Amino acid sequence: MPRTISYASMLDREGEDIAILLNPAYQYLSLYLASLINDNPGAFVSDLTIDNAEEIRDYLDEYQNTIMAEQVITPLWQYRISRIWADMLNTVSGNGIAWISNTLSSYGGYWRQAPPAINNEVELQLAIPNGVYYVNFKYVKYSDAGIVKILMDNTEVGSIDTYNSVLTYDNYYTTNNFNVNTHGAHTIGLRVPSKNASSSGYFNRFLWLDLIRFTDL
């Protein structure tokens, strides 16, 4: 799908037909609107070109009771995979994420928190509907890497030992399914609370998280 969309027609129609938001052509816009409701653009908005956010915010102020979660957020998940790149995450503990170039990696490198310290943590707050989810995690293994916990709202939903005696790229980990019980703002994060006994450090090297809505509750 295109990464930029037109929203002029929606603004012109104002409130006479909120059902326009259910049209798949407005998926990215709808996601932006849902994020504005929560004052949290988050991961989903970074790919959009937004020129008149104030007009949209005014629109929401008038009609938000009509176009809340069921009509704005839920239809967005016709495409249910949301890719969260490492550099979109915010630092909770430790230093920020830095890019390391390496031509052996499929994307030409990876991100990491450095220096590696126990309980390094990064997270992102985003607006999602309730449902059953799972996470795919693409990461790098090495001899100084830690055990990485995947967190949803500070609850562990997955754990990966990223230690390996040699540097290996393009590793994948998939969590079990887990429930998100409410519409709205939620937080996905990564924490490094421990390490393999053979590891010399607590590095977390990775590329992205895919947050995938598997089904309704």
VEXGUBA-656718 format. One line per field, with one value per residue (C-alpha): x, z, y; residue number from 1. Coordinates in steps of 0.5 Angstrom, whole numbers, plus 500, padded with zeros to 3 digits. Example, Ala and Ser with C-alpha at 12.3 -4.5 7.8 and 13.67 -1.06 7.14 Angstrom:
<drenkols>
u <- 525_527 $
w <- 516_514 $
v <- 491_498 $
fike <- 1_2 $
</drenkols>
This chain:
<drenkols>
u <- 500_502_506_502_495_490_485_482_476_475_476_471_465_466_461_456_459_464_463_468_474_472_474_481_484_484_488_494_490_485_491_494_487_487_494_492_486_491_496_501_503_508_511_505_505_513_511_506_506_502_501_495_495_491_485_485_485_480_476_477_475_468_467_471_466_463_470_473_476_471_471_478_483_479_479_486_488_485_493_495_502_506_513_517_524_529_531_523_524_525_530_528_534_542_544_540_540_546_546_552_554_555_555_554_547_541_539_547_547_543_542_544_544_552_555_551_549_544_537_538_531_527_520_515_508_503_495_492_485_484_485_490_497_504_511_516_523_529_536_543_547_554_558_557_550_544_538_532_525_520_515_508_505_511_509_514_511_517_525_531_538_542_548_552_560_560_557_550_545_538_535_528_524_516_513_507_500_498_492_491_485_483_483_488_495_500_507_512_519_525_529_536_535_541_545_548_553_558_556_561_556_549_548_542_543_537_533_525_519_513_507_502_494_492_485_479_479 $
w <- 500_499_505_504_503_502_507_504_502_510_512_507_509_516_521_516_514_520_516_511_516_515_508_508_503_510_514_515_516_521_525_525_528_533_535_536_540_545_544_542_535_536_531_526_524_523_515_514_511_515_513_517_524_527_522_524_531_531_527_533_538_535_533_538_541_535_532_538_538_535_529_528_531_530_522_522_523_516_516_522_522_525_525_530_528_533_533_534_541_547_552_559_562_559_553_547_541_536_529_528_520_518_511_513_516_511_512_512_520_526_533_540_546_549_553_555_562_566_566_560_557_551_550_545_547_542_541_539_540_544_542_542_539_538_537_532_534_529_533_533_537_540_545_549_549_554_555_552_555_551_555_554_559_563_563_560_554_551_553_548_550_545_547_541_541_534_531_527_524_522_528_529_535_536_542_545_544_549_551_550_554_553_547_547_549_551_552_548_551_551_558_559_566_566_561_559_564_558_556_557_557_556_549_546_538_534_528_529_533_529_533_530_532_531_533_537_544 $
v <- 500_507_511_517_518_524_526_532_529_526_533_536_531_533_529_527_520_517_511_513_511_504_504_501_506_510_505_509_516_512_510_517_519_514_516_523_521_518_524_518_518_512_507_508_515_515_513_518_525_530_537_539_536_541_541_533_535_540_534_529_534_535_527_523_520_517_515_512_505_500_505_508_503_496_497_499_491_489_489_486_486_493_493_497_498_498_506_507_505_510_509_507_505_505_509_510_505_506_503_498_497_490_488_481_483_483_490_492_492_492_497_496_499_501_500_493_493_489_491_496_497_500_501_504_506_505_505_498_495_489_482_476_478_475_478_476_479_479_479_478_473_474_471_478_478_478_474_479_479_482_486_488_493_491_483_478_475_472_471_470_468_471_468_465_463_466_472_470_475_474_470_470_469_468_469_465_468_473_477_485_486_493_498_504_506_500_499_494_493_490_489_485_482_477_473_466_463_463_470_476_481_484_486_487_487_487_490_490_487_485_486_481_481_474_474_478_476 $
fike <- 1_2_3_4_5_6_7_8_9_10_11_12_13_14_15_16_17_18_19_20_21_22_23_24_25_26_27_28_29_30_31_32_33_34_35_36_37_38_39_40_41_42_43_44_45_46_47_48_49_50_51_52_53_54_55_56_57_58_59_60_61_62_63_64_65_66_67_68_69_70_71_72_73_74_75_76_77_78_79_80_81_82_83_84_85_86_87_88_89_90_91_92_93_94_95_96_97_98_99_100_101_102_103_104_105_106_107_108_109_110_111_112_113_114_115_116_117_118_119_120_121_122_123_124_125_126_127_128_129_130_131_132_133_134_135_136_137_138_139_140_141_142_143_144_145_146_147_148_149_150_151_152_153_154_155_156_157_158_159_160_161_162_163_164_165_166_167_168_169_170_171_172_173_174_175_176_177_178_179_180_181_182_183_184_185_186_187_188_189_190_191_192_193_194_195_196_197_198_199_200_201_202_203_204_205_206_207_208_209_210_211_212_213_214_215_216_217 $
</drenkols>
